[in-house]
Amino acid sequence: MPSAPETVEVDFITPRHLAGGGDPAWITVPLHRACGWSYGDDPLMPRVLLSSPDQKAILRLEPDAYAQWWTVHHIAEPGRPDWYASFGARTPVELIAAFTDALTDPAPGADAPWDPCGALRQAGWSPYGVNGFASPDETAYVERLGTPADPGAWFVMVSLGMDQKVWQARFGAHTPPPLVAAFTAALADPQPVHRTDSGRSLPTLDPDVITRKTTSVRAVYVAGALEDRIRSLAARHPPTPPAPVPSRQAPPTPGRTR
């Protein structure tokens, strides 16, 4: 039996929004193992369904040639109607993970971003349309539909010209702004993402559009990246203290009988 290779070729790709979808396990496995989301088992259906512990949110991953592959639905709560978010098949998993990580954060920091456009401005994105921004290479667009008085859904489009749409993301009008901001911050992040199968997953190999740097990485590091992510997310949830054990009293001593 041949031994496993000690190193693997990993491609580090920028811009990250053109890196291809990546491994769905980057999202689904931590949701289950680190965040306690439950899943249904239906081996006859090519889909994944995950439900939050409080049963208020459900994530659906379902291959569909005519619709978004990833969908998150959240039921209505006091003061907030129900909302949704959806992502196309080629949406990089790192961007979707930023959204689900923010959704499952048990104690979001006080400095969590609330302006979904803040990170885009800081990254040098240009104003686009009435209420949107375009990436410096003009392959990604973020736009808030509606009007300032009545804002609507958020819409993200990545394309290579008018004829080649790569992926879309949509956020309902009532999606919490910090969750949209987490996604747009990941979208604007200049750091590359890594892929081991980029020759098949990239929407284009044009070096004028995508920068791909190939590096040999120890296989153990690549294999352990997901486990590291799970441990990091699990650490956000303090362990549940064990239930107190009731003290046992000695049984009463039976009295004497004549």
Secondary structure, DSSP 8 states (H G I E B T S, - for coil): -----SEEEEEEEESGGGS----THHHHHHHHHTT--EE---TTSS-EEEE-TTSSEEEEE---TTS-SEEEEE--BTTB--EEEEE-TTS-HHHHHHHHHHHH-SS--TT----TTHHHHHTT-EEETTTEEE-TTSSEEEEEEE-SSSEEEEEEEEESSTT-EEEEEEE-TTS-HHHHHHHHHHHH--S-EEES-HHHH-S---TTT-EEEEEEEEHHHHHHHHHHHHHHHHTTS---------------------
